[in-house]
Amino acid sequence: MTITHQTVIDEEGNPSAAIIPWSVFMEIQDCLEDGTPSPDELEAMNETERDRKEGNHSAFESHESLKARLGIR
């Protein structure tokens, strides 16, 4: 899921909040409240589990790569 948003910056220039469309918020809230994944989410989870069981490491991003992409040290 791609979420279009606006980022709220605090006094020190750090991201402190995100403003998202109401429809996206309601979709997330519904998912969290009932705990039932959508058909797309269920398929993504099943695909991930298949990759894990088959040892398909190329389907996953390494911890170090993810940290670098997110700018986390």
PDB file with SEQRES, HELIX, SHEET and CRYST1 records, atoms N, CA, C and O in Angstrom:
SEQRES   1 A   73  MET THR ILE THR HIS GLN THR VAL ILE ASP GLU GLU GLY          
SEQRES   2 A   73  ASN PRO SER ALA ALA ILE ILE PRO TRP SER VAL PHE MET          
SEQRES   3 A   73  GLU ILE GLN ASP CYS LEU GLU ASP GLY THR PRO SER PRO          
SEQRES   4 A   73  ASP GLU LEU GLU ALA MET ASN GLU THR GLU ARG ASP ARG          
SEQRES   5 A   73  LYS GLU GLY ASN HIS SER ALA PHE GLU SER HIS GLU SER          
SEQRES   6 A   73  LEU LYS ALA ARG LEU GLY ILE ARG                              
HELIX    1 AA1 TRP A   22  ASP A   34  1                                  13    
HELIX    2 AA2 PRO A   39  GLU A   54  1                                  16    
HELIX    3 AA3 HIS A   57  ALA A   59  5                                   3    
HELIX    4 AA4 HIS A   63  LEU A   70  1                                   8    
SHEET    1 AA1 2 GLN A   6  ILE A   9  0                                        
SHEET    2 AA1 2 PRO A  15  ILE A  19 -1                                        
CRYST1    1.000    1.000    1.000  90.00  90.00  90.00 P 1           1          
ATOM      1  N   MET A   1       0.843  -1.168   0.000  1.00  0.00           N  
ATOM      2  CA  MET A   1       0.000   0.000   0.000  1.00  0.00           C  
ATOM      3  C   MET A   1       0.888   1.231   0.000  1.00  0.00           C  
ATOM      4  O   MET A   1       1.822   1.323   0.797  1.00  0.00           O  
ATOM      5  N   THR A   2       0.609   2.170  -0.878  1.00  0.00           N  
ATOM      6  CA  THR A   2       1.299   3.449  -0.898  1.00  0.00           C  
ATOM      7  C   THR A   2       0.361   4.481  -0.297  1.00  0.00           C  
ATOM      8  O   THR A   2      -0.798   4.589  -0.698  1.00  0.00           O  
ATOM      9  N   ILE A   3       0.865   5.234   0.662  1.00  0.00           N  
ATOM     10  CA  ILE A   3       0.034   6.230   1.332  1.00  0.00           C  
ATOM     11  C   ILE A   3       0.564   7.625   1.009  1.00  0.00           C  
ATOM     12  O   ILE A   3       1.692   7.968   1.362  1.00  0.00           O  
ATOM     13  N   THR A   4      -0.261   8.421   0.337  1.00  0.00           N  
ATOM     14  CA  THR A   4       0.077   9.817   0.105  1.00  0.00           C  
ATOM     15  C   THR A   4      -0.116  10.543   1.420  1.00  0.00           C  
ATOM     16  O   THR A   4      -1.147  10.389   2.074  1.00  0.00           O  
ATOM     17  N   HIS A   5       0.884  11.341   1.811  1.00  0.00           N  
ATOM     18  CA  HIS A   5       0.804  12.001   3.108  1.00  0.00           C  
ATOM     19  C   HIS A   5       1.564  13.315   3.101  1.00  0.00           C  
ATOM     20  O   HIS A   5       2.339  13.600   2.188  1.00  0.00           O  
ATOM     21  N   GLN A   6       1.330  14.098   4.124  1.00  0.00           N  
ATOM     22  CA  GLN A   6       2.108  15.295   4.405  1.00  0.00           C  
ATOM     23  C   GLN A   6       2.819  15.049   5.723  1.00  0.00           C  
ATOM     24  O   GLN A   6       2.245  14.475   6.648  1.00  0.00           O  
ATOM     25  N   THR A   7       4.063  15.482   5.807  1.00  0.00           N  
ATOM     26  CA  THR A   7       4.842  15.271   7.017  1.00  0.00           C  
ATOM     27  C   THR A   7       4.874  16.549   7.845  1.00  0.00           C  
ATOM     28  O   THR A   7       5.138  17.631   7.322  1.00  0.00           O  
ATOM     29  N   VAL A   8       4.604  16.418   9.134  1.00  0.00           N  
ATOM     30  CA  VAL A   8       4.684  17.531  10.071  1.00  0.00           C  
ATOM     31  C   VAL A   8       6.069  17.486  10.707  1.00  0.00           C  
ATOM     32  O   VAL A   8       6.500  16.444  11.202  1.00  0.00           O  
ATOM     33  N   ILE A   9       6.760  18.618  10.691  1.00  0.00           N  
ATOM     34  CA  ILE A   9       8.124  18.716  11.205  1.00  0.00           C  
ATOM     35  C   ILE A   9       8.102  19.456  12.548  1.00  0.00           C  
ATOM     36  O   ILE A   9       7.409  20.463  12.696  1.00  0.00           O  
ATOM     37  N   ASP A  10       8.870  18.948  13.527  1.00  0.00           N  
ATOM     38  CA  ASP A  10       8.939  19.606  14.829  1.00  0.00           C  
ATOM     39  C   ASP A  10       9.945  20.766  14.801  1.00  0.00           C  
ATOM     40  O   ASP A  10      10.526  21.074  13.761  1.00  0.00           O  
ATOM     41  N   GLU A  11      10.134  21.394  15.955  1.00  0.00           N  
ATOM     42  CA  GLU A  11      10.999  22.562  16.058  1.00  0.00           C  
ATOM     43  C   GLU A  11      12.449  22.261  15.692  1.00  0.00           C  
ATOM     44  O   GLU A  11      13.175  23.162  15.272  1.00  0.00           O  
ATOM     45  N   GLU A  12      12.882  21.010  15.844  1.00  0.00           N  
ATOM     46  CA  GLU A  12      14.255  20.624  15.537  1.00  0.00           C  
ATOM     47  C   GLU A  12      14.410  20.110  14.111  1.00  0.00           C  
ATOM     48  O   GLU A  12      15.495  19.674  13.728  1.00  0.00           O  
ATOM     49  N   GLY A  13      13.346  20.155  13.324  1.00  0.00           N  
ATOM     50  CA  GLY A  13      13.409  19.697  11.940  1.00  0.00           C  
ATOM     51  C   GLY A  13      13.203  18.214  11.752  1.00  0.00           C  
ATOM     52  O   GLY A  13      13.457  17.687  10.669  1.00  0.00           O  
ATOM     53  N   ASN A  14      12.744  17.528  12.791  1.00  0.00           N  
ATOM     54  CA  ASN A  14      12.504  16.088  12.716  1.00  0.00           C  
ATOM     55  C   ASN A  14      11.039  15.802  12.412  1.00  0.00           C  
ATOM     56  O   ASN A  14      10.159  16.510  12.901  1.00  0.00           O  
ATOM     57  N   PRO A  15      10.762  14.765  11.606  1.00  0.00           N  
ATOM     58  CA  PRO A  15       9.366  14.394  11.366  1.00  0.00           C  
ATOM     59  C   PRO A  15       8.691  14.025  12.683  1.00  0.00           C  
ATOM     60  O   PRO A  15       9.238  13.263  13.480  1.00  0.00           O  
ATOM     61  N   SER A  16       7.502  14.571  12.902  1.00  0.00           N  
ATOM     62  CA  SER A  16       6.804  14.291  14.155  1.00  0.00           C  
ATOM     63  C   SER A  16       5.401  13.712  13.948  1.00  0.00           C  
ATOM     64  O   SER A  16       4.827  13.132  14.869  1.00  0.00           O  
ATOM     65  N   ALA A  17       4.854  13.868  12.750  1.00  0.00           N  
ATOM     66  CA  ALA A  17       3.515  13.343  12.480  1.00  0.00           C  
ATOM     67  C   ALA A  17       3.313  13.282  10.976  1.00  0.00           C  
ATOM     68  O   ALA A  17       4.055  13.887  10.204  1.00  0.00           O  
ATOM     69  N   ALA A  18       2.282  12.530  10.578  1.00  0.00           N  
ATOM     70  CA  ALA A  18       1.920  12.446   9.169  1.00  0.00           C  
ATOM     71  C   ALA A  18       0.434  12.724   9.032  1.00  0.00           C  
ATOM     72  O   ALA A  18      -0.376  12.252   9.830  1.00  0.00           O  
ATOM     73  N   ILE A  19       0.092  13.484   8.027  1.00  0.00           N  
ATOM     74  CA  ILE A  19      -1.307  13.754   7.704  1.00  0.00           C  
ATOM     75  C   ILE A  19      -1.635  12.892   6.487  1.00  0.00           C  
ATOM     76  O   ILE A  19      -1.001  13.001   5.438  1.00  0.00           O  
ATOM     77  N   ILE A  20      -2.649  12.026   6.656  1.00  0.00           N  
ATOM     78  CA  ILE A  20      -3.034  11.114   5.580  1.00  0.00           C  
ATOM     79  C   ILE A  20      -4.491  11.361   5.198  1.00  0.00           C  
ATOM     80  O   ILE A  20      -5.250  11.909   5.998  1.00  0.00           O  
ATOM     81  N   PRO A  21      -4.894  10.967   3.991  1.00  0.00           N  
ATOM     82  CA  PRO A  21      -6.288  11.125   3.600  1.00  0.00           C  
ATOM     83  C   PRO A  21      -7.223  10.358   4.548  1.00  0.00           C  
ATOM     84  O   PRO A  21      -6.887   9.280   5.038  1.00  0.00           O  
ATOM     85  N   TRP A  22      -8.381  10.931   4.789  1.00  0.00           N  
ATOM     86  CA  TRP A  22      -9.351  10.330   5.696  1.00  0.00           C  
ATOM     87  C   TRP A  22      -9.730   8.916   5.267  1.00  0.00           C  
ATOM     88  O   TRP A  22      -9.862   8.027   6.107  1.00  0.00           O  
ATOM     89  N   SER A  23      -9.905   8.708   3.971  1.00  0.00           N  
ATOM     90  CA  SER A  23     -10.295   7.372   3.488  1.00  0.00           C  
ATOM     91  C   SER A  23      -9.219   6.328   3.810  1.00  0.00           C  
ATOM     92  O   SER A  23      -9.540   5.180   4.115  1.00  0.00           O  
ATOM     93  N   VAL A  24      -7.957   6.723   3.742  1.00  0.00           N  
ATOM     94  CA  VAL A  24      -6.867   5.806   4.080  1.00  0.00           C  
ATOM     95  C   VAL A  24      -6.884   5.521   5.576  1.00  0.00           C  
ATOM     96  O   VAL A  24      -6.713   4.377   5.997  1.00  0.00           O  
ATOM     97  N   PHE A  25      -7.091   6.561   6.377  1.00  0.00           N  
ATOM     98  CA  PHE A  25      -7.181   6.375   7.821  1.00  0.00           C  
ATOM     99  C   PHE A  25      -8.302   5.397   8.173  1.00  0.00           C  
ATOM    100  O   PHE A  25      -8.109   4.503   8.997  1.00  0.00           O  
ATOM    101  N   MET A  26      -9.470   5.563   7.554  1.00  0.00           N  
ATOM    102  CA  MET A  26     -10.600   4.680   7.849  1.00  0.00           C  
ATOM    103  C   MET A  26     -10.285   3.235   7.432  1.00  0.00           C  
ATOM    104  O   MET A  26     -10.651   2.296   8.138  1.00  0.00           O  
ATOM    105  N   GLU A  27      -9.617   3.056   6.303  1.00  0.00           N  
ATOM    106  CA  GLU A  27      -9.245   1.710   5.859  1.00  0.00           C  
ATOM    107  C   GLU A  27      -8.295   1.061   6.866  1.00  0.00           C  
ATOM    108  O   GLU A  27      -8.462  -0.108   7.213  1.00  0.00           O  
ATOM    109  N   ILE A  28      -7.306   1.813   7.330  1.00  0.00           N  
ATOM    110  CA  ILE A  28      -6.365   1.289   8.323  1.00  0.00           C  
ATOM    111  C   ILE A  28      -7.085   0.981   9.625  1.00  0.00           C  
ATOM    112  O   ILE A  28      -6.869  -0.071  10.228  1.00  0.00           O  
ATOM    113  N   GLN A  29      -7.944   1.900  10.057  1.00  0.00           N  
ATOM    114  CA  GLN A  29      -8.673   1.705  11.307  1.00  0.00           C  
ATOM    115  C   GLN A  29      -9.563   0.464  11.233  1.00  0.00           C  
ATOM    116  O   GLN A  29      -9.603  -0.326  12.176  1.00  0.00           O  
ATOM    117  N   ASP A  30     -10.270   0.291  10.129  1.00  0.00           N  
ATOM    118  CA  ASP A  30     -11.126  -0.898   9.966  1.00  0.00           C  
ATOM    119  C   ASP A  30     -10.302  -2.176  10.047  1.00  0.00           C  
ATOM    120  O   ASP A  30     -10.702  -3.144  10.694  1.00  0.00           O  
ATOM    121  N   CYS A  31      -9.162  -2.169   9.392  1.00  0.00           N  
ATOM    122  CA  CYS A  31      -8.291  -3.352   9.392  1.00  0.00           C  
ATOM    123  C   CYS A  31      -7.804  -3.653  10.803  1.00  0.00           C  
ATOM    124  O   CYS A  31      -7.788  -4.811  11.220  1.00  0.00           O  
ATOM    125  N   LEU A  32      -7.410  -2.632  11.530  1.00  0.00           N  
ATOM    126  CA  LEU A  32      -6.910  -2.833  12.887  1.00  0.00           C  
ATOM    127  C   LEU A  32      -8.012  -3.275  13.847  1.00  0.00           C  
ATOM    128  O   LEU A  32      -7.773  -4.083  14.743  1.00  0.00           O  
ATOM    129  N   GLU A  33      -9.207  -2.747  13.658  1.00  0.00           N  
ATOM    130  CA  GLU A  33     -10.303  -3.076  14.566  1.00  0.00           C  
ATOM    131  C   GLU A  33     -10.773  -4.511  14.415  1.00  0.00           C  
ATOM    132  O   GLU A  33     -11.006  -5.204  15.405  1.00  0.00           O  
ATOM    133  N   ASP A  34     -10.913  -4.955  13.166  1.00  0.00           N  
ATOM    134  CA  ASP A  34     -11.432  -6.319  13.013  1.00  0.00           C  
ATOM    135  C   ASP A  34     -10.320  -7.351  12.891  1.00  0.00           C  
ATOM    136  O   ASP A  34     -10.568  -8.550  13.016  1.00  0.00           O  
ATOM    137  N   GLY A  35      -9.098  -6.895  12.647  1.00  0.00           N  
ATOM    138  CA  GLY A  35      -7.963  -7.800  12.608  1.00  0.00           C  
ATOM    139  C   GLY A  35      -7.958  -8.749  11.425  1.00  0.00           C  
ATOM    140  O   GLY A  35      -7.144  -9.671  11.376  1.00  0.00           O  
ATOM    141  N   THR A  36      -8.843  -8.540  10.482  1.00  0.00           N  
ATOM    142  CA  THR A  36      -8.933  -9.409   9.322  1.00  0.00           C  
ATOM    143  C   THR A  36      -8.185  -8.784   8.152  1.00  0.00           C  
ATOM    144  O   THR A  36      -8.509  -7.670   7.737  1.00  0.00           O  
ATOM    145  N   PRO A  37      -7.188  -9.484   7.613  1.00  0.00           N  
ATOM    146  CA  PRO A  37      -6.462  -8.918   6.474  1.00  0.00           C  
ATOM    147  C   PRO A  37      -7.336  -8.898   5.221  1.00  0.00           C  
ATOM    148  O   PRO A  37      -8.216  -9.740   5.042  1.00  0.00           O  
ATOM    149  N   SER A  38      -7.072  -7.919   4.364  1.00  0.00           N  
ATOM    150  CA  SER A  38      -7.766  -7.851   3.075  1.00  0.00           C  
ATOM    151  C   SER A  38      -7.266  -8.998   2.197  1.00  0.00           C  
ATOM    152  O   SER A  38      -6.244  -9.610   2.511  1.00  0.00           O  
ATOM    153  N   PRO A  39      -7.965  -9.296   1.109  1.00  0.00           N  
ATOM    154  CA  PRO A  39      -7.491 -10.346   0.207  1.00  0.00           C  
ATOM    155  C   PRO A  39      -6.068 -10.079  -0.306  1.00  0.00           C  
ATOM    156  O   PRO A  39      -5.268 -11.009  -0.411  1.00  0.00           O  
ATOM    157  N   ASP A  40      -5.749  -8.826  -0.623  1.00  0.00           N  
ATOM    158  CA  ASP A  40      -4.397  -8.491  -1.085  1.00  0.00           C  
ATOM    159  C   ASP A  40      -3.361  -8.714   0.011  1.00  0.00           C  
ATOM    160  O   ASP A  40      -2.277  -9.235  -0.250  1.00  0.00           O  
ATOM    161  N   GLU A  41      -3.695  -8.321   1.233  1.00  0.00           N  
ATOM    162  CA  GLU A  41      -2.777  -8.522   2.357  1.00  0.00           C  
ATOM    163  C   GLU A  41      -2.573 -10.006   2.628  1.00  0.00           C  
ATOM    164  O   GLU A  41      -1.457 -10.448   2.900  1.00  0.00           O  
ATOM    165  N   LEU A  42      -3.652 -10.769   2.554  1.00  0.00           N  
ATOM    166  CA  LEU A  42      -3.565 -12.215   2.780  1.00  0.00           C  
ATOM    167  C   LEU A  42      -2.670 -12.878   1.728  1.00  0.00           C  
ATOM    168  O   LEU A  42      -1.855 -13.740   2.057  1.00  0.00           O  
ATOM    169  N   GLU A  43      -2.824 -12.477   0.473  1.00  0.00           N  
ATOM    170  CA  GLU A  43      -1.981 -13.037  -0.583  1.00  0.00           C  
ATOM    171  C   GLU A  43      -0.520 -12.656  -0.370  1.00  0.00           C  
ATOM    172  O   GLU A  43       0.365 -13.488  -0.572  1.00  0.00           O  
ATOM    173  N   ALA A  44      -0.249 -11.414   0.034  1.00  0.00           N  
ATOM    174  CA  ALA A  44       1.131 -10.991   0.300  1.00  0.00           C  
ATOM    175  C   ALA A  44       1.731 -11.797   1.452  1.00  0.00           C  
ATOM    176  O   ALA A  44       2.896 -12.190   1.395  1.00  0.00           O  
ATOM    177  N   MET A  45       0.943 -12.041   2.490  1.00  0.00           N  
ATOM    178  CA  MET A  45       1.431 -12.847   3.618  1.00  0.00           C  
ATOM    179  C   MET A  45       1.714 -14.282   3.179  1.00  0.00           C  
ATOM    180  O   MET A  45       2.720 -14.868   3.578  1.00  0.00           O  
ATOM    181  N   ASN A  46       0.829 -14.848   2.359  1.00  0.00           N  
ATOM    182  CA  ASN A  46       1.031 -16.214   1.870  1.00  0.00           C  
ATOM    183  C   ASN A  46       2.275 -16.301   0.995  1.00  0.00           C  
ATOM    184  O   ASN A  46       3.046 -17.255   1.098  1.00  0.00           O  
ATOM    185  N   GLU A  47       2.471 -15.305   0.136  1.00  0.00           N  
ATOM    186  CA  GLU A  47       3.655 -15.281  -0.723  1.00  0.00           C  
ATOM    187  C   GLU A  47       4.932 -15.176   0.112  1.00  0.00           C  
ATOM    188  O   GLU A  47       5.924 -15.847  -0.173  1.00  0.00           O  
ATOM    189  N   THR A  48       4.902 -14.349   1.123  1.00  0.00           N  
ATOM    190  CA  THR A  48       6.058 -14.204   2.010  1.00  0.00           C  
ATOM    191  C   THR A  48       6.368 -15.516   2.713  1.00  0.00           C  
ATOM    192  O   THR A  48       7.530 -15.910   2.820  1.00  0.00           O  
ATOM    193  N   GLU A  49       5.342 -16.184   3.186  1.00  0.00           N  
ATOM    194  CA  GLU A  49       5.546 -17.466   3.869  1.00  0.00           C  
ATOM    195  C   GLU A  49       6.100 -18.513   2.908  1.00  0.00           C  
ATOM    196  O   GLU A  49       6.970 -19.299   3.282  1.00  0.00           O  
ATOM    197  N   ARG A  50       5.595 -18.529   1.655  1.00  0.00           N  
ATOM    198  CA  ARG A  50       6.132 -19.466   0.663  1.00  0.00           C  
ATOM    199  C   ARG A  50       7.623 -19.191   0.426  1.00  0.00           C  
ATOM    200  O   ARG A  50       8.434 -20.116   0.398  1.00  0.00           O  
ATOM    201  N   ASP A  51       7.972 -17.908   0.255  1.00  0.00           N  
ATOM    202  CA  ASP A  51       9.375 -17.547   0.043  1.00  0.00           C  
ATOM    203  C   ASP A  51      10.238 -17.970   1.229  1.00  0.00           C  
ATOM    204  O   ASP A  51      11.351 -18.465   1.047  1.00  0.00           O  
ATOM    205  N   ARG A  52       9.729 -17.774   2.430  1.00  0.00           N  
ATOM    206  CA  ARG A  52      10.488 -18.147   3.630  1.00  0.00           C  
ATOM    207  C   ARG A  52      10.716 -19.650   3.665  1.00  0.00           C  
ATOM    208  O   ARG A  52      11.834 -20.109   3.898  1.00  0.00           O  
ATOM    209  N   LYS A  53       9.649 -20.420   3.430  1.00  0.00           N  
ATOM    210  CA  LYS A  53       9.757 -21.878   3.473  1.00  0.00           C  
ATOM    211  C   LYS A  53      10.675 -22.423   2.383  1.00  0.00           C  
ATOM    212  O   LYS A  53      11.373 -23.415   2.590  1.00  0.00           O  
ATOM    213  N   GLU A  54      10.671 -21.765   1.211  1.00  0.00           N  
ATOM    214  CA  GLU A  54      11.492 -22.217   0.095  1.00  0.00           C  
ATOM    215  C   GLU A  54      12.927 -21.694   0.180  1.00  0.00           C  
ATOM    216  O   GLU A  54      13.764 -22.035  -0.656  1.00  0.00           O  
ATOM    217  N   GLY A  55      13.207 -20.880   1.175  1.00  0.00           N  
ATOM    218  CA  GLY A  55      14.555 -20.340   1.330  1.00  0.00           C  
ATOM    219  C   GLY A  55      14.911 -19.300   0.284  1.00  0.00           C  
ATOM    220  O   GLY A  55      16.084 -19.113  -0.039  1.00  0.00           O  
ATOM    221  N   ASN A  56      13.901 -18.624  -0.246  1.00  0.00           N  
ATOM    222  CA  ASN A  56      14.109 -17.605  -1.276  1.00  0.00           C  
ATOM    223  C   ASN A  56      14.571 -16.295  -0.627  1.00  0.00           C  
ATOM    224  O   ASN A  56      13.786 -15.364  -0.450  1.00  0.00           O  
ATOM    225  N   HIS A  57      15.845 -16.246  -0.283  1.00  0.00           N  
ATOM    226  CA  HIS A  57      16.385 -15.091   0.431  1.00  0.00           C  
ATOM    227  C   HIS A  57      16.361 -13.812  -0.402  1.00  0.00           C  
ATOM    228  O   HIS A  57      16.342 -12.716   0.157  1.00  0.00           O  
ATOM    229  N   SER A  58      16.360 -13.935  -1.721  1.00  0.00           N  
ATOM    230  CA  SER A  58      16.340 -12.741  -2.573  1.00  0.00           C  
ATOM    231  C   SER A  58      15.009 -11.993  -2.487  1.00  0.00           C  
ATOM    232  O   SER A  58      14.922 -10.843  -2.918  1.00  0.00           O  
ATOM    233  N   ALA A  59      13.975 -12.628  -1.939  1.00  0.00           N  
ATOM    234  CA  ALA A  59      12.678 -11.968  -1.788  1.00  0.00           C  
ATOM    235  C   ALA A  59      12.649 -11.029  -0.590  1.00  0.00           C  
ATOM    236  O   ALA A  59      11.694 -10.276  -0.402  1.00  0.00           O  
ATOM    237  N   PHE A  60      13.701 -11.080   0.213  1.00  0.00           N  
ATOM    238  CA  PHE A  60      13.735 -10.292   1.443  1.00  0.00           C  
ATOM    239  C   PHE A  60      14.892  -9.304   1.409  1.00  0.00           C  
ATOM    240  O   PHE A  60      15.910  -9.539   0.757  1.00  0.00           O  
ATOM    241  N   GLU A  61      14.720  -8.212   2.111  1.00  0.00           N  
ATOM    242  CA  GLU A  61      15.777  -7.209   2.226  1.00  0.00           C  
ATOM    243  C   GLU A  61      16.537  -7.457   3.524  1.00  0.00           C  
ATOM    244  O   GLU A  61      15.933  -7.742   4.558  1.00  0.00           O  
ATOM    245  N   SER A  62      17.852  -7.348   3.467  1.00  0.00           N  
ATOM    246  CA  SER A  62      18.645  -7.566   4.670  1.00  0.00           C  
ATOM    247  C   SER A  62      18.427  -6.433   5.668  1.00  0.00           C  
ATOM    248  O   SER A  62      18.036  -5.325   5.302  1.00  0.00           O  
ATOM    249  N   HIS A  63      18.684  -6.731   6.911  1.00  0.00           N  
ATOM    250  CA  HIS A  63      18.543  -5.746   7.976  1.00  0.00           C  
ATOM    251  C   HIS A  63      19.444  -4.540   7.701  1.00  0.00           C  
ATOM    252  O   HIS A  63      19.017  -3.394   7.845  1.00  0.00           O  
ATOM    253  N   GLU A  64      20.683  -4.803   7.308  1.00  0.00           N  
ATOM    254  CA  GLU A  64      21.634  -3.724   7.025  1.00  0.00           C  
ATOM    255  C   GLU A  64      21.170  -2.870   5.851  1.00  0.00           C  
ATOM    256  O   GLU A  64      21.259  -1.644   5.900  1.00  0.00           O  
ATOM    257  N   SER A  65      20.674  -3.514   4.800  1.00  0.00           N  
ATOM    258  CA  SER A  65      20.179  -2.779   3.637  1.00  0.00           C  
ATOM    259  C   SER A  65      18.977  -1.913   4.001  1.00  0.00           C  
ATOM    260  O   SER A  65      18.880  -0.763   3.572  1.00  0.00           O  
ATOM    261  N   LEU A  66      18.072  -2.464   4.784  1.00  0.00           N  
ATOM    262  CA  LEU A  66      16.895  -1.721   5.212  1.00  0.00           C  
ATOM    263  C   LEU A  66      17.285  -0.514   6.058  1.00  0.00           C  
ATOM    264  O   LEU A  66      16.757   0.581   5.863  1.00  0.00           O  
ATOM    265  N   LYS A  67      18.203  -0.711   6.991  1.00  0.00           N  
ATOM    266  CA  LYS A  67      18.670   0.398   7.823  1.00  0.00           C  
ATOM    267  C   LYS A  67      19.301   1.487   6.956  1.00  0.00           C  
ATOM    268  O   LYS A  67      19.051   2.672   7.180  1.00  0.00           O  
ATOM    269  N   ALA A  68      20.100   1.112   5.989  1.00  0.00           N  
ATOM    270  CA  ALA A  68      20.741   2.089   5.105  1.00  0.00           C  
ATOM    271  C   ALA A  68      19.696   2.850   4.297  1.00  0.00           C  
ATOM    272  O   ALA A  68      19.786   4.068   4.146  1.00  0.00           O  
ATOM    273  N   ARG A  69      18.705   2.127   3.778  1.00  0.00           N  
ATOM    274  CA  ARG A  69      17.655   2.771   2.969  1.00  0.00           C  
ATOM    275  C   ARG A  69      16.851   3.748   3.796  1.00  0.00           C  
ATOM    276  O   ARG A  69      16.448   4.800   3.301  1.00  0.00           O  
ATOM    277  N   LEU A  70      16.612   3.409   5.062  1.00  0.00           N  
ATOM    278  CA  LEU A  70      15.830   4.270   5.935  1.00  0.00           C  
ATOM    279  C   LEU A  70      16.679   5.332   6.643  1.00  0.00           C  
ATOM    280  O   LEU A  70      16.156   6.182   7.363  1.00  0.00           O  
ATOM    281  N   GLY A  71      17.976   5.267   6.427  1.00  0.00           N  
ATOM    282  CA  GLY A  71      18.864   6.242   7.062  1.00  0.00           C  
ATOM    283  C   GLY A  71      19.035   6.020   8.556  1.00  0.00           C  
ATOM    284  O   GLY A  71      19.232   6.964   9.322  1.00  0.00           O  
ATOM    285  N   ILE A  72      18.956   4.761   8.955  1.00  0.00           N  
ATOM    286  CA  ILE A  72      19.104   4.403  10.382  1.00  0.00           C  
ATOM    287  C   ILE A  72      20.501   3.837  10.574  1.00  0.00           C  
ATOM    288  O   ILE A  72      20.972   3.029   9.774  1.00  0.00           O  
ATOM    289  N   ARG A  73      21.145   4.263  11.625  1.00  0.00           N  
ATOM    290  CA  ARG A  73      22.501   3.754  11.881  1.00  0.00           C  
ATOM    291  C   ARG A  73      22.468   2.551  12.776  1.00  0.00           C  
ATOM    292  O   ARG A  73      23.517   1.991  13.097  1.00  0.00           O  
TER     293      ARG A  73                                                      
END                                                                             
